[in-house]
Amino acid sequence: VEDLGQGTITGNVPTTNSQGQVTTLAVNFKGLTNDGDGDTYTGTMTLHFSYYYSSGGGGRGGAGAGWRFICTGGTVKITYP
């Protein structure tokens, strides 16, 4: 896959929980190879998120209370000739 050129995002598909928070995001992309043979590739990157409530940080510059999220993992699948 060393000849995969820069890709372009073609769309995304979010999955939300009952609170409307995005728990999974599938990002679709495509691109051309960079070795001059004119081949193309497509792919999907799937990210998983979890949420937690923080009461806020104290001290100087501390963040306010609210929902925070973290990316807990993901996968990338590329279809290439």
Backbone as a chain_set.jsonl record, in Angstrom:
{"seq": "VEDLGQGTITGNVPTTNSQGQVTTLAVNFKGLTNDGDGDTYTGTMTLHFSYYYSSGGGGRGGAGAGWRFICTGGTVKITYP", "coords": {"N": [[0.817, -1.206, 0.0], [2.121, 1.123, -0.29], [1.941, 2.828, -2.412], [-0.303, 4.404, -2.218], [-1.933, 7.382, -2.742], [-2.769, 10.702, -1.516], [-5.919, 10.827, 0.079], [-9.445, 11.626, -0.391], [-12.137, 12.717, 1.532], [-15.31, 11.315, 1.258], [-17.71, 11.16, 2.511], [-19.619, 10.654, 5.564], [-20.867, 8.551, 8.218], [-22.63, 8.802, 11.002], [-23.337, 7.148, 14.121], [-25.597, 7.336, 16.727], [-26.275, 7.551, 20.288], [-29.001, 7.268, 22.704], [-28.974, 9.803, 23.827], [-28.192, 11.401, 21.817], [-25.501, 11.527, 21.327], [-22.583, 10.95, 19.416], [-21.55, 7.741, 18.906], [-20.277, 5.987, 17.223], [-18.406, 6.575, 14.319], [-18.279, 6.418, 10.932], [-16.076, 7.081, 8.421], [-15.885, 7.7, 5.091], [-13.691, 7.394, 2.289], [-11.673, 8.133, -0.663], [-9.206, 7.68, -3.244], [-6.365, 8.216, -5.438], [-3.728, 6.146, -6.711], [-0.185, 6.73, -6.39], [1.746, 5.925, -8.159], [1.616, 6.213, -10.861], [0.095, 4.429, -12.39], [-2.6, 4.817, -12.585], [-4.474, 3.582, -10.912], [-7.106, 3.278, -8.446], [-8.328, 3.7, -5.08], [-10.525, 2.851, -2.352], [-11.934, 3.494, 0.87], [-12.793, 2.981, 4.357], [-12.818, 4.491, 7.476], [-13.428, 3.659, 10.715], [-14.436, 4.948, 13.735], [-14.678, 4.727, 17.291], [-16.427, 6.022, 20.083], [-16.578, 7.05, 23.53], [-18.358, 8.442, 26.328], [-18.222, 10.663, 29.124], [-19.16, 12.323, 32.153], [-17.867, 15.29, 33.43], [-17.158, 17.082, 36.335], [-15.736, 19.328, 36.171], [-12.635, 21.132, 36.148], [-10.5, 22.322, 38.7], [-8.727, 25.254, 39.775], [-6.457, 27.458, 38.074], [-7.384, 28.244, 34.82], [-8.881, 25.945, 34.554], [-11.092, 23.506, 33.145], [-14.607, 23.831, 32.479], [-17.599, 22.334, 33.885], [-19.127, 19.491, 32.31], [-20.0, 17.335, 29.496], [-17.604, 15.051, 28.289], [-15.666, 13.479, 25.726], [-14.002, 10.544, 24.508], [-11.936, 8.924, 22.108], [-12.122, 5.555, 21.708], [-11.05, 3.646, 20.113], [-10.595, 2.092, 16.871], [-10.903, 1.244, 13.338], [-9.415, 0.774, 10.094], [-10.301, 0.22, 6.825], [-9.255, -0.636, 3.649], [-9.922, -0.812, 0.249], [-8.29, -2.033, -2.425], [-6.964, -2.388, -5.662]], "CA": [[0.0, 0.0, 0.0], [2.982, 2.298, -0.256], [1.666, 3.737, -3.525], [-1.578, 5.102, -2.039], [-1.804, 8.826, -2.656], [-3.658, 11.384, -0.575], [-7.331, 10.535, -0.133], [-10.459, 12.658, -0.211], [-13.314, 12.229, 2.265], [-16.504, 11.331, 0.415], [-18.902, 11.206, 3.347], [-19.503, 10.0, 6.871], [-22.109, 7.984, 8.746], [-22.573, 8.733, 12.458], [-24.315, 6.385, 14.898], [-25.76, 8.049, 17.995], [-27.001, 6.893, 21.374], [-30.3, 7.889, 23.015], [-28.753, 11.207, 24.187], [-27.756, 12.105, 20.621], [-24.045, 11.565, 21.258], [-22.03, 10.069, 18.388], [-20.799, 6.64, 19.508], [-19.471, 5.418, 16.147], [-18.368, 7.414, 13.134], [-17.633, 5.808, 9.772], [-15.641, 8.11, 7.475], [-15.569, 7.096, 3.797], [-12.729, 8.174, 1.517], [-11.176, 7.518, -1.891], [-8.03, 8.363, -3.749], [-5.606, 7.641, -6.548], [-2.375, 5.716, -6.37], [0.797, 7.735, -6.803], [2.816, 5.302, -8.934], [1.43, 6.487, -12.275], [-0.672, 3.42, -13.138], [-3.994, 5.241, -12.67], [-5.362, 2.821, -10.036], [-7.811, 4.005, -7.39], [-8.663, 2.933, -3.884], [-11.582, 3.377, -1.499], [-11.754, 3.013, 2.227], [-13.631, 3.445, 5.462], [-12.227, 4.54, 8.81], [-14.491, 3.611, 11.711], [-13.975, 5.366, 15.063], [-15.625, 4.482, 18.389], [-16.312, 7.041, 21.124], [-17.325, 6.907, 24.777], [-18.623, 9.735, 26.953], [-18.293, 10.725, 30.582], [-19.46, 13.659, 32.653], [-16.841, 15.827, 34.307], [-17.64, 18.213, 37.132], [-14.895, 20.493, 35.896], [-11.342, 21.176, 36.817], [-10.269, 23.489, 39.536], [-7.48, 25.966, 39.525], [-6.332, 28.428, 37.004], [-7.576, 27.694, 33.485], [-9.573, 24.656, 34.608], [-12.259, 23.366, 32.273], [-15.899, 23.835, 33.145], [-18.324, 21.069, 33.956], [-19.812, 19.113, 31.086], [-19.718, 16.033, 28.899], [-16.347, 14.891, 27.566], [-15.641, 12.209, 25.005], [-12.708, 10.034, 24.1], [-11.947, 7.896, 21.067], [-11.692, 4.327, 22.363], [-10.435, 2.741, 19.141], [-11.154, 2.162, 15.526], [-10.332, 0.41, 12.293], [-9.353, 1.335, 8.743], [-10.393, -0.815, 5.791], [-8.969, -0.067, 2.331], [-10.105, -1.69, -0.902], [-7.237, -1.624, -3.336], [-6.83, -3.452, -6.674]], "C": [[0.852, 1.258, 0.0], [2.72, 3.259, -1.395], [0.307, 4.429, -3.404], [-1.316, 6.589, -1.878], [-2.77, 9.4, -1.631], [-5.106, 11.108, -0.932], [-8.219, 11.741, 0.1], [-11.64, 12.05, 0.52], [-14.542, 12.392, 1.388], [-17.792, 11.359, 1.222], [-18.642, 10.555, 4.686], [-20.871, 9.556, 7.345], [-21.971, 7.897, 10.265], [-23.655, 7.812, 13.018], [-24.385, 7.049, 16.26], [-26.47, 7.191, 19.036], [-28.287, 7.665, 21.678], [-30.171, 9.351, 23.434], [-28.287, 12.031, 22.98], [-26.247, 12.224, 20.478], [-23.556, 10.558, 20.209], [-21.174, 9.005, 19.069], [-19.898, 5.936, 18.494], [-19.539, 6.359, 14.959], [-17.594, 6.68, 12.045], [-17.339, 6.909, 8.757], [-15.199, 7.408, 6.191], [-14.628, 8.004, 3.017], [-12.32, 7.412, 0.259], [-9.96, 8.291, -2.35], [-7.417, 7.628, -4.926], [-4.265, 7.146, -6.034], [-1.381, 6.735, -6.937], [1.945, 7.146, -7.619], [2.625, 5.422, -10.443], [0.624, 5.475, -13.06], [-2.165, 3.732, -13.211], [-4.965, 4.448, -11.815], [-5.993, 3.733, -8.983], [-7.975, 3.092, -6.184], [-9.821, 3.611, -3.169], [-11.358, 2.833, -0.095], [-12.763, 3.584, 3.19], [-12.818, 3.383, 6.75], [-13.382, 4.599, 9.799], [-13.901, 3.916, 13.084], [-15.072, 5.128, 16.087], [-15.351, 5.48, 19.52], [-17.09, 6.644, 22.371], [-17.373, 8.275, 25.457], [-18.613, 9.601, 28.465], [-18.562, 12.164, 30.989], [-18.369, 14.075, 33.62], [-17.407, 17.036, 35.053], [-16.775, 19.446, 36.953], [-13.619, 20.454, 36.688], [-11.207, 22.431, 37.641], [-9.0, 24.197, 39.112], [-7.551, 26.872, 38.313], [-6.474, 27.77, 35.626], [-8.283, 26.357, 33.453], [-10.81, 24.645, 33.722], [-13.54, 23.371, 33.093], [-16.524, 22.454, 33.151], [-18.978, 20.781, 32.606], [-19.403, 17.734, 30.608], [-18.398, 16.088, 28.133], [-16.435, 13.579, 26.784], [-14.21, 11.832, 24.668], [-12.913, 9.007, 22.987], [-11.353, 6.64, 21.692], [-11.054, 3.331, 21.406], [-11.071, 2.899, 17.787], [-10.442, 1.237, 14.565], [-10.284, 1.208, 10.985], [-9.375, 0.164, 7.776], [-10.211, -0.135, 4.43], [-9.162, -1.152, 1.277], [-9.204, -1.172, -2.015], [-7.044, -2.737, -4.368], [-5.587, -4.301, -6.502]], "O": [[0.345, 2.348, 0.265], [3.21, 4.388, -1.372], [-0.186, 4.986, -4.384], [-0.572, 7.008, -0.991], [-3.497, 8.663, -0.965], [-5.483, 11.149, -2.103], [-7.812, 12.735, 0.7], [-12.096, 10.966, 0.156], [-14.789, 13.466, 0.841], [-18.866, 11.564, 0.656], [-17.58, 9.977, 4.916], [-21.898, 10.1, 6.937], [-21.274, 7.017, 10.77], [-24.748, 7.708, 12.46], [-23.354, 7.3, 16.885], [-27.172, 6.236, 18.704], [-28.618, 8.617, 20.971], [-31.163, 10.08, 23.402], [-28.019, 13.226, 23.111], [-25.762, 12.943, 19.604], [-24.067, 9.44, 20.133], [-20.188, 9.327, 19.732], [-18.876, 5.358, 18.863], [-20.605, 6.879, 14.63], [-16.416, 6.363, 12.206], [-18.253, 7.587, 8.289], [-14.254, 6.619, 6.201], [-14.746, 9.228, 3.07], [-12.579, 6.216, 0.126], [-9.713, 9.412, -1.905], [-7.886, 6.57, -5.346], [-3.734, 7.659, -5.049], [-1.705, 7.498, -7.847], [2.994, 7.774, -7.762], [3.366, 4.817, -11.218], [0.47, 5.623, -14.272], [-2.918, 2.986, -13.836], [-6.176, 4.612, -11.966], [-5.478, 4.808, -8.676], [-7.785, 1.879, -6.265], [-10.066, 4.803, -3.358], [-10.67, 1.829, 0.092], [-13.485, 4.534, 2.887], [-12.212, 2.361, 7.071], [-14.222, 5.496, 9.723], [-12.984, 3.234, 13.541], [-16.254, 5.304, 15.793], [-14.2, 5.746, 19.866], [-18.127, 5.987, 22.285], [-16.542, 9.145, 25.197], [-18.955, 8.553, 29.013], [-18.233, 13.101, 30.263], [-17.991, 13.318, 34.515], [-18.054, 17.9, 34.46], [-17.059, 20.496, 37.53], [-13.53, 19.833, 37.747], [-11.752, 23.479, 37.295], [-8.301, 23.767, 38.194], [-8.577, 27.006, 37.647], [-5.744, 26.829, 35.315], [-8.285, 25.691, 32.417], [-11.488, 25.662, 33.572], [-13.551, 22.964, 34.254], [-16.036, 21.528, 32.503], [-19.335, 21.695, 31.862], [-18.578, 17.058, 31.223], [-18.118, 17.053, 27.421], [-17.194, 12.681, 27.149], [-13.33, 12.686, 24.56], [-13.931, 8.316, 22.938], [-10.212, 6.655, 22.154], [-10.568, 2.284, 21.834], [-11.962, 3.723, 17.582], [-9.499, 0.536, 14.934], [-11.015, 2.182, 10.803], [-8.576, -0.766, 7.887], [-10.92, 0.816, 4.101], [-8.637, -2.259, 1.397], [-9.337, -0.039, -2.478], [-6.969, -3.909, -3.998], [-5.357, -5.224, -7.283]]}, "num_chains": 1, "name": "protein.A"}
